[in-house]
Amino acid sequence: MDLFRKKSLKPSVLSGMKKELKTKDLIFLGIGAIIGTGIFVITGEAAEAYAGPALTLSFLLAAVVVVLAGFCFAEFASRVPVLGGAYAYMYAVFGELIAWLTGWFLICEFMLAVSAVASGWSGYFQGFLKAMGIEIPHALTAAYNPAKGTYIDIVAVIVLLFVTYWVSLEAKTALRLNNWMVYVKFAIIILFIVVGVFFVKPGNWTPFMPYGFSGVVDGAALVFFAFLGFDAVAMAAEEVKNPQKDIPRGIIGSIGIATVLYIVVTLILTGIVPSSQLGVKDPVAFAMRFVGHDMVGSIISVGAILTLLTVTISMMYSLARLLYAISKDGLLPKAMSKLDEKHRTPKNATYVAGVVAMFFAGMFPMGILAELTNIVALSYLMFMGLGIIKLRKMAGKPKAGEFKMPLVPVLPLVLVAACVVLMLRFQAMTWIVFMIFIIIGLGIYIFYGYKNSALNQTEK
């Protein structure tokens, strides 16, 4: 029983997908996936409960981890530009079992993240409806909780139904709405910065670290969720015109832009409102109302409702292509590797992803989804750090024209250590559920994946 059989490092040359995406599309895809709940939701809770004004340091700490991971992704993407992202890379360097675990963590990450964002979007949208005098029946307003009289978040389910259909269209069509919403996202962030900078009171930054450095690390563990989505770029490899150059640019570009925006917005936000008062669901809009700019706050709220769609579109796009890539290898049912004849997209995989995401978004609260998303993401990023070291041993240094991660093996090992530190900040219940996920994933591989693997069929 060979659990560590490997695929070739050579990129696939045949693909049924259309190669029409460029660097701009990839950067917008990454930004669309990254910037959303991080600015519009998580900043308030993280500042109020964990880091205070030092949340900027939390974002910097989380950004270090993400940038190091981005370097790993960029080198892998330029040297092994195949569909499947981290899953495909681990298949080439560590073999099938580690590849499956990485793919399983990725599936959990995207599934939980898209569900969490849809849940957050539902909260914004329901608040908007209430302001207009429209109320949804209480039983349909939130995740399953009979004690509070709620059974399903119907708005989250409906928005994912729309997103699933949209992503099932051609890649260019699916990402066109994403690109437009990124422009809207930039506009409302710039609006907040331009208006908010005049209301900053430096006194609100004191004390800068009310919970000490431990609070900064706890804040980083939470706001790490705000950076998830950069790996969505690597999932588009087989639909990119020049993957060796465009994918690294897309990854590093989207991470860099997101980091700068997070730091600037956080500084202004904590400068306008004392961090002890930021524990709200819409902190950016709340800050504008706090200083008497209700109209600007309303514009930001509407913009957040629109732009959070980009996160669900980007995540669903990536999740469908991940399921497609894994099913092509036989580790999941082959039906998910079938391409739609008209649009040349993995429609079956998209529908499966959509249905499962609807279940999680409708039945589970956002807080649980977010923390679980973080721990599975940090787990596979450790594999990525170790994978770069193994890749260098197997294939040497990158050739001319390929992206080269600096200071290998030092920086990859720093990435692994940083992931461990952040994971240790999570509560025991998160770890218990995480272990359950691992057991389920191993069960799928042992009882289905190993036997049906394409490599297993080749060996016969």
Order of alpha helices (4+ residues) and beta strands (2+ residues): alpha-alpha-alpha-alpha-alpha-alpha-alpha-alpha-alpha-alpha-alpha-alpha-alpha-alpha-alpha-alpha
